[in-house]
Amino acid sequence: MIEDIEDIFQHYLTQYDSVDIADFEFKKAIHEDPELKEQYKDWCHTAGSSEKNGFRDFCQDFIESRNDVWNALNDYDE
C-alpha cells in the first residue's frame, strides 16, 4: 500500500523535529526509492512547488497551520 506523500512528509518532520534535518533525510530517501521520488514529483507538480523546495514548502505550511490552531486556542482562553 502506498502511503499518502503528505503523511510521509509529516513522518520525517516529526521524526527529526528539525526542518533542515528532515529535508536532508527526505532528499536522501527519494534518491534511494524511485517510487517515492515519483510520488514526490507528482505532489510538487500538483502543489505548484519546485522539486527543490517542495518538502520545505510543505513543512512551512504544516508548521503554520499547527501554530494557527494553537493561536486560536490561546485566543479562546483569553
Secondary structure per residue as TSV (DSSP state, phi and psi in degrees):
chain	resnum	aa	ss	phi	psi
A	1	M	-	360.0	132.8
A	2	I	-	-86.8	124.9
A	3	E	-	-74.1	153.0
A	4	D	-	-64.5	133.4
A	5	I	H	-58.8	-34.1
A	6	E	H	-69.3	-30.5
A	7	D	H	-65.5	-37.4
A	8	I	H	-66.2	-43.4
A	9	F	H	-56.9	-47.7
A	10	Q	H	-62.4	-38.0
A	11	H	H	-58.0	-49.3
A	12	Y	H	-64.0	-42.5
A	13	L	H	-64.2	-43.4
A	14	T	H	-77.2	-30.5
A	15	Q	H	-67.4	-39.9
A	16	Y	H	-100.7	-14.7
A	17	D	S	52.9	24.7
A	18	S	-	-151.0	126.8
A	19	V	H	-62.7	-41.5
A	20	D	H	-61.5	-47.6
A	21	I	H	-69.7	-41.9
A	22	A	H	-61.4	-41.7
A	23	D	H	-61.9	-45.5
A	24	F	H	-60.5	-47.5
A	25	E	H	-67.4	-38.1
A	26	F	H	-66.0	-44.3
A	27	K	H	-61.4	-37.4
A	28	K	H	-63.5	-42.2
A	29	A	H	-64.7	-40.0
A	30	I	H	-71.5	-23.4
A	31	H	H	-75.4	-23.8
A	32	E	H	-94.3	-15.7
A	33	D	-	-128.9	99.6
A	34	P	H	-59.9	-33.4
A	35	E	H	-66.6	-43.4
A	36	L	H	-63.6	-40.7
A	37	K	H	-61.6	-41.0
A	38	E	H	-66.1	-41.5
A	39	Q	H	-60.6	-42.2
A	40	Y	H	-64.4	-44.6
A	41	K	H	-59.0	-45.4
A	42	D	H	-62.0	-43.9
A	43	W	H	-62.5	-45.6
A	44	C	H	-59.2	-43.9
A	45	H	H	-62.4	-45.4
A	46	T	H	-65.9	-40.1
A	47	A	H	-80.6	-13.5
A	48	G	T	78.0	25.4
A	49	S	-	-106.8	156.6
A	50	S	-	-80.7	157.0
A	51	E	T	-64.7	-28.7
A	52	K	T	-66.5	-39.9
A	53	N	T	-113.3	0.3
A	54	G	H	-56.3	-46.5
A	55	F	H	-63.5	-45.0
A	56	R	H	-64.4	-38.3
A	57	D	H	-60.4	-44.5
A	58	F	H	-60.5	-46.7
A	59	C	H	-59.0	-43.7
A	60	Q	H	-61.4	-46.5
A	61	D	H	-64.6	-40.7
A	62	F	H	-63.5	-46.0
A	63	I	H	-65.9	-41.8
A	64	E	H	-62.3	-40.1
A	65	S	H	-67.5	-36.8
A	66	R	H	-66.1	-40.7
A	67	N	H	-64.4	-37.7
A	68	D	H	-61.9	-38.8
A	69	V	H	-63.5	-47.1
A	70	W	H	-64.1	-40.4
A	71	N	H	-63.4	-40.0
A	72	A	H	-64.1	-40.2
A	73	L	H	-66.4	-40.2
A	74	N	H	-64.7	-40.4
A	75	D	H	-62.7	-36.7
A	76	Y	H	-65.8	-36.7
A	77	D	H	-69.8	-24.7
A	78	E	-	-80.5	360.0
